[in-house]
Amino acid sequence: MRPNILLISADQQRADCFGFKGRNVKTPHLDALAAAGTHFDACITPCVVCQPARASMLTGQLPRTHGVHDNGIDLDPKVGARGFAGMLAQDGYDTAYFGKAHFSTYHTFEATGTPECLKSSARYPDDWYGPYMGFDHVELVLVGHNWWAPETPPGGQHYERWFHADGQGADKVRMMWENAGDTRGAAQTWHSRLPEQWHNSTWIGDRTCAWLQQDHTEPFCTWVSFPDPHHPFDAPEPWSRLHDPAEVDLPEHRTRDFTGRPWWHEQVLTAEPEGAGADIRKSYSRIPPQTDDQLREIIANTYGQIALIDHNVGRILDALETAGLAENTIVIYVSDHGDWLGDHGLILKGPMHFDGLLKVPMIVRGPGVPAGARVDDPVSTLDLMPTFADLAGAEPLHPAHGASLRPLWEGRGNRDFAYNEWELLPTRTGVALSLRTVRTRTHKLTVDLQSGAGEMYDLVADPNERFNLWDDPAHGDVQAELMAMVHSRPDDAGPIRAQVGIA
């Protein structure tokens, strides 16, 4: 019997932000999921920003190949439809999507016509539920990060229409932006007064549970995508107060230090973003150095966002069990990318591929998956599409750069390295970069192909990535080996593409 597939993703959750990983965050349902399944401890993202990472998860291809090599570039619907959802739908699976998709750009310079474009969303009638990017049924949250209010109908999609349906949308937005407590001036951090039942994490949990309770005569593949714990850090009460800031764990190394780093580390924090949207990049995408007290507030609120996701994951898994579907369902929990969250004095994301940003969660539970197991091989969320093809016995609709994870959880074979790339346009930081990263069990190397500069870290001797070994003669053999991995990328990269918006 072919298994059902339930993919659950967070946005910007680090690989270590779980109770079972030793951090002081309350994640009982995800801890239980890991205990009942296999945890991939060295999973990385194919790109450290949202749109390229999500397109890679869907297609199994690296960003330069599927074309979304930076935020603000739309995934070609023809390419998206050949991803895992289209593949499984063609093979008889029911396919559905709930939450934040971000395969297309929200904040565009002009209307683009996609259902995710805020300027185009009003063109889609209330009864539109897909298809989209290979998914037969979709219920979308647009943006989902509460720096922006949910779009007012007729704009927006399913969550936004529901949010405003009772005519109280303006009052909800006011509560969403009110700070119910002192957060010590921490950047983009507040205790939201928005009642939990109106939060997008709750809505996504509700809609997924309702869908699971329907009759399913065919196997299904469902992607459930939470927009948190992405900034702003605005968990609603009482979740925002679940973790005492005084008791959260701070990074061991949390000082900005550019000595010995490649040139772009400092340059991207000081250069001026270019083009339309530069003000947003400076005010929203950059966070200045924070005090330890402010960092504690940010981390505590992030933990609250994660705990609310965990609560809804528990509800979804209960619904799966109640519907009698759990025994034949592969459940996967991942994130699109991480967050520095204070490592090296940095917060959010950018072209410094420290492990807090590069590594992502990967938990798999289901029939044939060992319980309480851990895999240390370097893998990637690129591997999702080939894994789903393997599980379903389906034929991929296009070539993929990933490979099935199934042999690894079955104890067969191994992986040498995982690959990441970002063709960074100057609109984000004022700096253009062609970054390529490879990570093995023991080392990590990042090179900018434009300037030839780079960084390399011994992750065993230097887990905090403080000492750049790039061009150190004593480590020349390792550097040569990792550079060979960088250059092993298949020669199928497409052209540099123009952005249609910010993200």
C-alpha positions as CSV (number, residue, x, y, z in Angstrom):
1,M,0.0,0.0,0.0
2,R,1.4,3.4,-1.0
3,P,1.8,5.7,2.0
4,N,0.2,9.0,2.6
5,I,2.7,11.9,2.9
6,L,2.2,14.8,5.4
7,L,4.9,17.4,5.1
8,I,4.9,20.1,7.8
9,S,7.2,23.1,7.6
10,A,8.1,26.1,9.7
11,D,9.6,29.3,8.4
12,Q,13.0,30.3,9.8
13,Q,13.2,27.7,12.5
14,R,16.7,26.6,13.5
15,A,17.7,22.9,13.5
16,D,18.4,23.1,17.3
17,C,15.3,24.8,18.5
18,F,13.6,21.8,20.1
19,G,13.4,20.4,23.6
20,F,14.9,17.1,22.4
21,K,18.0,19.0,21.1
22,G,18.7,20.4,24.5
23,R,17.4,24.0,24.2
24,N,15.0,25.4,26.8
25,V,12.0,25.5,24.4
26,K,8.7,23.7,25.0
27,T,8.1,21.4,22.0
28,P,6.5,18.3,23.5
29,H,4.7,17.2,20.3
30,L,7.7,17.6,18.1
31,D,9.9,15.9,20.7
32,A,7.5,13.0,20.6
33,L,7.6,13.0,16.8
34,A,11.4,12.7,16.9
35,A,11.2,9.9,19.5
36,A,8.8,7.9,17.3
37,G,10.9,8.5,14.1
38,T,14.3,9.4,12.7
39,H,16.0,12.7,13.1
40,F,18.4,13.9,10.4
41,D,21.0,15.8,12.4
42,A,22.9,17.4,9.5
43,C,20.2,18.6,7.2
44,I,20.8,21.9,5.4
45,T,18.7,24.2,3.2
46,P,19.5,24.6,-0.5
47,C,19.4,28.4,0.0
48,V,19.1,30.5,3.2
49,V,16.2,32.7,2.0
50,C,12.6,31.7,1.6
51,Q,11.6,31.7,-2.1
52,P,14.7,29.8,-3.4
53,A,14.5,27.3,-0.5
54,R,10.8,26.6,-1.0
55,A,11.1,26.2,-4.8
56,S,14.0,23.7,-4.2
57,M,11.9,21.8,-1.7
58,L,9.1,21.4,-4.2
59,T,11.2,20.7,-7.3
60,G,14.2,18.9,-5.9
61,Q,16.4,21.2,-7.9
62,L,19.1,23.8,-6.9
63,P,18.1,27.5,-7.2
64,R,20.1,28.3,-10.3
65,T,18.4,25.4,-12.1
66,H,14.7,26.0,-11.2
67,G,15.5,29.7,-11.6
68,V,14.5,31.2,-8.3
69,H,18.0,32.1,-7.2
70,D,17.0,35.0,-4.9
71,N,13.9,36.3,-3.3
72,G,11.6,38.4,-5.5
73,I,11.8,35.9,-8.4
74,D,8.7,33.8,-9.3
75,L,8.9,30.1,-9.8
76,D,7.8,29.3,-13.3
77,P,4.4,27.5,-12.9
78,K,5.5,24.9,-15.6
79,V,8.5,24.0,-13.5
80,G,6.5,24.1,-10.2
81,A,3.9,21.8,-11.7
82,R,6.6,19.2,-12.3
83,G,7.6,19.2,-8.7
84,F,6.6,16.5,-6.2
85,A,3.0,17.6,-6.0
86,G,2.5,17.4,-9.7
87,M,4.4,14.1,-9.8
88,L,2.2,12.5,-7.1
89,A,-1.0,14.0,-8.5
90,Q,-0.3,12.4,-11.9
91,D,0.3,9.1,-10.0
92,G,-3.1,9.1,-8.4
93,Y,-2.4,11.0,-5.1
94,D,-4.8,13.7,-3.7
95,T,-2.6,16.8,-3.2
96,A,-3.3,19.7,-1.0
97,Y,-1.5,22.8,0.4
98,F,-2.3,24.8,3.6
99,G,-0.6,27.9,4.7
100,K,2.3,30.1,3.4
101,A,3.5,28.9,-0.1
102,H,5.8,31.7,-1.3
103,F,6.5,30.1,-4.6
104,S,5.7,33.5,-6.1
105,T,6.5,37.0,-5.0
106,Y,4.1,38.8,-2.6
107,H,5.5,42.4,-2.7
108,T,5.8,43.0,-6.4
109,F,6.7,46.2,-8.4
110,E,3.7,45.6,-10.7
111,A,0.8,43.1,-10.7
112,T,2.1,39.7,-11.9
113,G,-1.1,37.8,-12.1
114,T,-0.1,35.0,-9.6
115,P,-2.5,34.1,-6.7
116,E,0.3,35.1,-4.2
117,C,0.9,38.5,-5.7
118,L,-0.8,41.0,-3.4
119,K,-1.6,43.3,-6.3
120,S,-3.2,40.4,-8.3
121,S,-4.9,38.4,-5.5
122,A,-8.2,40.2,-5.9
123,R,-8.6,38.7,-9.4
124,Y,-9.1,35.3,-7.7
125,P,-12.7,34.6,-6.7
126,D,-13.8,33.3,-3.3
127,D,-14.3,29.8,-4.7
128,W,-10.7,29.5,-6.1
129,Y,-8.9,26.7,-4.3
130,G,-6.3,25.8,-7.0
131,P,-4.8,24.1,-8.7
132,Y,-1.4,25.7,-8.0
133,M,2.1,24.4,-8.6
134,G,0.9,20.9,-8.9
135,F,-1.4,20.9,-5.8
136,D,-5.0,20.2,-6.6
137,H,-6.4,21.9,-3.5
138,V,-4.8,25.0,-1.8
139,E,-5.8,27.2,1.1
140,L,-3.2,30.0,1.3
141,V,-1.9,32.6,3.8
142,L,-0.3,35.5,1.9
143,V,2.9,36.8,3.6
144,G,1.9,35.6,7.1
145,H,4.4,37.8,8.9
146,N,2.7,40.4,11.0
147,W,4.9,43.4,10.1
148,W,2.1,43.7,7.5
149,A,-1.6,43.4,8.1
150,P,-3.5,40.6,6.5
151,E,-4.7,42.0,3.1
152,T,-8.2,43.4,3.1
153,P,-10.7,41.7,0.7
154,P,-11.1,41.5,-2.2
155,G,-7.4,41.2,-1.9
156,G,-5.7,38.3,-0.1
157,Q,-6.5,34.7,-0.3
158,H,-8.2,32.2,2.0
159,Y,-6.8,33.2,5.4
160,E,-7.2,36.9,4.7
161,R,-10.9,36.5,3.7
162,W,-11.6,34.5,6.8
163,F,-9.7,37.0,9.0
164,H,-11.9,39.9,7.8
165,A,-15.2,37.9,7.2
166,D,-16.9,39.1,10.4
167,G,-16.2,42.8,9.7
168,Q,-13.9,43.1,12.7
169,G,-10.6,42.9,10.7
170,A,-9.5,46.4,11.6
171,D,-9.9,45.7,15.3
172,K,-8.0,42.4,15.0
173,V,-5.1,44.2,13.2
174,R,-5.0,46.8,16.0
175,M,-4.8,44.1,18.6
176,M,-2.2,42.2,16.5
177,W,0.1,45.3,16.6
178,E,-0.4,46.2,20.3
179,N,2.4,45.2,22.7
180,A,0.9,43.8,25.9
181,G,4.2,43.9,27.8
182,D,7.6,45.3,28.1
183,T,10.1,43.8,25.7
184,R,13.1,46.0,26.7
185,G,13.2,47.7,23.3
186,A,14.1,44.4,21.5
187,A,13.9,44.8,17.8
188,Q,10.7,43.7,16.1
189,T,9.5,42.0,19.3
190,W,6.1,42.4,21.1
191,H,3.5,40.4,23.0
192,S,0.7,40.4,20.5
193,R,-2.9,41.0,21.8
194,L,-4.4,39.2,18.9
195,P,-6.4,36.3,20.3
196,E,-4.9,33.0,19.5
197,Q,-7.9,31.8,17.6
198,W,-7.3,34.5,14.9
199,H,-3.6,33.7,14.5
200,N,-2.5,32.2,11.2
201,S,-0.8,29.2,13.0
202,T,-4.2,28.3,14.5
203,W,-6.0,28.8,11.2
204,I,-3.6,26.5,9.4
205,G,-4.0,23.9,12.1
206,D,-7.8,24.2,11.8
207,R,-7.9,23.9,8.0
208,T,-5.5,20.9,8.0
209,C,-7.5,19.1,10.6
210,A,-10.7,19.6,8.7
211,W,-9.2,18.3,5.5
212,L,-7.8,15.2,7.2
213,Q,-11.2,14.4,8.6
214,Q,-12.7,14.1,5.1
215,D,-12.9,10.7,3.4
216,H,-9.7,9.9,1.6
217,T,-10.2,7.0,-0.9
218,E,-6.8,7.7,-2.6
219,P,-3.4,8.2,-0.9
220,F,-2.7,11.9,-0.2
221,C,0.2,14.3,-0.1
222,T,-0.3,17.4,2.0
223,W,2.1,20.3,2.6
224,V,1.2,22.2,5.8
225,S,3.3,25.4,6.0
226,F,3.4,27.7,9.0
227,P,4.8,31.3,8.5
228,D,6.4,31.4,12.0
229,P,8.9,31.6,13.8
230,H,9.9,34.2,11.2
231,H,10.3,37.8,12.3
232,P,8.7,40.0,13.6
233,F,8.8,38.1,16.9
234,D,5.2,38.6,17.9
235,A,3.7,35.5,19.4
236,P,0.2,36.1,20.8
237,E,-0.4,35.9,24.5
238,P,-0.2,33.6,26.4
239,W,2.3,31.9,24.1
240,S,4.6,34.9,24.1
241,R,4.9,34.5,27.9
242,L,5.4,30.8,28.0
243,H,9.2,31.1,28.2
244,D,10.8,33.3,30.8
245,P,13.5,35.5,29.1
246,A,15.7,35.1,32.1
247,E,15.7,31.3,31.5
248,V,16.3,31.1,27.7
249,D,19.7,29.9,26.5
250,L,21.9,32.5,24.8
251,P,24.5,31.7,22.2
252,E,27.9,30.9,23.5
253,H,29.5,33.2,21.0
254,R,27.4,36.3,20.3
255,T,29.8,39.1,19.4
256,R,30.2,40.5,15.9
257,D,33.7,39.9,14.8
258,F,34.8,40.5,11.2
259,T,38.5,39.7,11.7
260,G,39.5,36.9,9.4
261,R,36.1,36.7,7.8
262,P,35.6,37.1,4.0
263,W,35.0,40.7,2.9
264,W,31.3,40.4,2.5
265,H,30.5,39.7,6.1
266,E,31.0,43.4,7.1
267,Q,30.1,44.8,3.7
268,V,26.5,43.4,3.6
269,L,25.8,45.0,7.0
270,T,26.9,48.5,6.0
271,A,26.2,48.8,2.2
272,E,23.1,50.4,1.0
273,P,20.5,48.1,-0.6
274,E,19.7,49.1,-4.2
275,G,16.5,49.7,-6.0
276,A,12.8,49.8,-5.0
277,G,12.2,48.4,-1.6
278,A,15.5,49.5,-0.2
279,D,13.8,51.1,2.8
280,I,12.1,47.8,3.7
281,R,15.4,46.0,3.5
282,K,17.0,48.4,5.9
283,S,14.1,48.6,8.4
284,Y,12.8,45.0,8.2
285,S,15.6,42.8,7.0
286,R,18.4,44.2,9.2
287,I,18.5,44.1,13.0
288,P,21.2,46.2,14.8
289,P,23.2,44.7,17.6
290,Q,21.1,43.8,20.7
291,T,21.9,43.7,24.3
292,D,21.8,40.4,26.1
293,D,18.5,41.4,27.7
294,Q,17.0,42.3,24.3
295,L,18.3,39.1,22.8
296,R,16.6,37.1,25.6
297,E,13.3,38.8,24.7
298,I,13.7,37.9,21.0
299,I,14.6,34.3,21.8
300,A,11.8,33.9,24.4
301,N,9.2,35.2,21.9
302,T,10.6,33.0,19.1
303,Y,10.2,30.1,21.4
304,G,6.6,31.1,22.0
305,Q,6.0,31.2,18.2
306,I,7.6,27.7,18.0
307,A,5.5,26.4,20.9
308,L,2.3,27.6,19.2
309,I,3.4,25.7,16.0
310,D,4.1,22.6,18.2
311,H,0.6,22.9,19.7
312,N,-0.9,22.8,16.2
313,V,1.3,20.0,15.1
314,G,-0.1,18.1,18.0
315,R,-3.6,18.8,16.9
316,I,-2.8,17.7,13.3
317,L,-1.2,14.5,14.5
318,D,-4.3,13.8,16.7
319,A,-6.6,14.4,13.7
320,L,-4.4,12.0,11.6
321,E,-4.8,9.4,14.4
322,T,-8.5,9.9,14.8
323,A,-9.1,9.5,11.1
324,G,-7.3,6.2,11.2
325,L,-4.6,7.4,8.8
326,A,-1.5,7.6,11.1
327,E,-0.3,4.0,10.5
328,N,0.1,4.5,6.8
329,T,1.3,8.1,6.8
330,I,4.9,9.4,6.5
331,V,5.1,12.6,8.5
332,I,8.0,14.9,7.8
333,Y,8.8,18.1,9.8
334,V,11.3,20.6,8.3
335,S,11.9,24.4,7.9
336,D,12.9,26.3,4.8
337,H,16.0,27.9,6.6
338,G,17.2,28.8,10.0
339,D,18.0,32.1,11.8
340,W,21.3,33.3,13.4
341,L,19.2,34.1,16.5
342,G,22.2,35.9,18.2
343,D,25.0,33.7,16.9
344,H,28.0,35.9,16.1
345,G,26.0,38.9,17.2
346,L,23.6,38.4,14.2
347,I,19.9,38.0,13.9
348,L,17.7,36.9,11.0
349,K,19.4,35.8,7.8
350,G,21.9,36.8,5.1
351,P,25.0,35.7,3.3
352,M,26.9,34.4,6.3
353,H,26.2,30.7,6.3
354,F,26.8,29.9,9.9
355,D,25.1,26.6,11.0
356,G,22.3,28.4,12.9
357,L,21.1,29.6,9.5
358,L,22.2,26.9,7.2
359,K,21.0,23.8,9.1
360,V,17.3,23.0,9.3
361,P,15.1,20.4,11.1
362,M,14.4,17.1,9.4
363,I,12.3,14.7,11.4
364,V,10.6,11.7,9.7
365,R,8.1,9.3,11.2
366,G,6.0,6.6,9.6
367,P,5.9,3.0,8.3
368,G,9.3,1.6,7.9
369,V,11.1,4.5,9.6
370,P,13.1,3.5,12.7
371,A,12.0,5.1,16.0
372,G,14.4,7.1,18.1
373,A,17.1,7.0,15.4
374,R,19.5,9.7,14.2
375,V,21.2,10.1,10.9
376,D,24.4,12.2,10.8
377,D,24.9,12.1,7.0
378,P,24.8,15.6,5.4
379,V,21.4,15.8,3.6
380,S,19.2,18.6,2.3
381,T,15.6,19.5,1.8
382,L,16.4,19.0,-1.9
383,D,15.9,15.3,-1.0
384,L,12.2,15.6,-0.3
385,M,11.0,15.2,-3.9
386,P,13.2,12.1,-4.7
387,T,12.1,10.7,-1.3
388,F,8.5,11.1,-2.1
389,A,9.0,9.5,-5.5
390,D,10.7,6.6,-3.9
391,L,7.9,6.1,-1.3
392,A,5.1,6.3,-3.9
393,G,6.9,4.4,-6.6
394,A,6.4,7.4,-8.8
395,E,8.5,8.6,-11.7
396,P,10.0,12.2,-11.3
397,L,8.8,14.6,-14.0
398,H,12.2,16.3,-14.3
399,P,15.8,15.7,-13.1
400,A,16.5,16.3,-9.5
401,H,19.7,17.2,-7.6
402,G,18.6,15.5,-4.4
403,A,18.3,11.8,-3.6
404,S,15.9,9.7,-1.6
405,L,16.4,9.7,2.1
406,R,14.9,6.2,2.5
407,P,18.2,4.3,2.1
408,L,19.7,6.3,5.0
409,W,16.9,5.6,7.4
410,E,17.0,2.0,6.4
411,G,20.8,1.9,7.1
412,R,21.9,1.6,3.5
413,G,24.5,3.9,1.9
414,N,25.9,7.2,3.0
415,R,26.3,10.8,1.9
416,D,29.5,12.8,1.6
417,F,28.2,16.3,1.4
418,A,25.2,18.6,0.9
419,Y,25.1,21.6,-1.4
420,N,23.7,25.2,-1.0
421,E,23.8,28.1,-3.4
422,W,22.6,31.7,-3.5
423,E,22.9,34.1,-6.5
424,L,22.5,37.2,-4.4
425,L,21.4,40.3,-6.3
426,P,22.3,43.7,-4.8
427,T,18.8,44.7,-4.0
428,R,19.0,43.0,-0.6
429,T,22.3,44.3,0.8
430,G,23.9,46.4,-1.9
431,V,26.3,43.6,-2.7
432,A,26.1,41.0,-5.5
433,L,27.4,37.6,-4.6
434,S,27.6,34.1,-6.2
435,L,27.7,32.0,-3.1
436,R,28.3,28.2,-3.1
437,T,28.4,26.2,0.1
438,V,29.2,22.6,0.8
439,R,28.9,20.9,4.2
440,T,30.3,17.5,5.2
441,R,30.1,15.8,8.5
442,T,33.2,17.6,9.7
443,H,33.7,20.7,7.6
444,K,32.0,23.5,5.8
445,L,33.2,25.8,3.0
446,T,31.6,28.8,1.4
447,V,33.0,30.6,-1.7
448,D,31.9,33.6,-3.6
449,L,32.5,32.7,-7.2
450,Q,32.7,36.4,-8.3
451,S,35.5,37.5,-6.0
452,G,37.1,34.1,-5.2
453,A,37.0,34.9,-1.5
454,G,35.8,32.3,0.9
455,E,35.6,30.7,4.4
456,M,36.1,27.3,5.7
457,Y,35.5,25.8,9.2
458,D,36.4,22.7,11.0
459,L,33.0,21.9,12.6
460,V,34.5,19.3,15.0
461,A,37.3,21.4,16.5
462,D,35.5,24.7,16.1
463,P,31.7,24.2,16.4
464,N,31.1,27.9,16.9
465,E,32.8,28.7,13.6
466,R,35.2,31.2,15.0
467,F,38.3,30.4,13.0
468,N,38.3,30.7,9.2
469,L,40.7,28.2,7.8
470,W,40.4,29.5,4.2
471,D,43.9,29.5,2.5
472,D,45.5,28.0,5.7
473,P,48.3,25.8,4.3
474,A,47.8,23.3,7.0
475,H,44.3,22.6,5.7
476,G,45.0,22.9,2.0
477,D,44.1,19.3,1.2
478,V,40.7,19.7,2.9
479,Q,40.0,23.0,1.1
480,A,40.9,21.4,-2.2
481,E,38.5,18.5,-1.5
482,L,35.7,20.8,-0.6
483,M,36.2,23.0,-3.6
484,A,36.0,19.9,-5.8
485,M,32.6,19.3,-4.2
486,V,31.6,22.9,-5.1
487,H,32.6,22.4,-8.7
488,S,30.9,19.0,-8.9
489,R,27.5,20.8,-9.4
490,P,25.7,19.6,-12.5
491,D,26.1,21.9,-15.5
492,D,22.4,22.8,-15.7
493,A,22.3,26.3,-14.2
494,G,20.0,28.7,-16.0
495,P,20.5,32.5,-16.6
496,I,20.5,35.2,-13.9
497,R,16.9,36.4,-13.7
498,A,15.4,39.7,-12.9
499,Q,13.3,40.3,-9.8
500,V,9.6,41.1,-10.0
501,G,9.5,42.4,-6.5
502,I,11.1,42.3,-3.0
503,A,10.0,38.9,-1.7
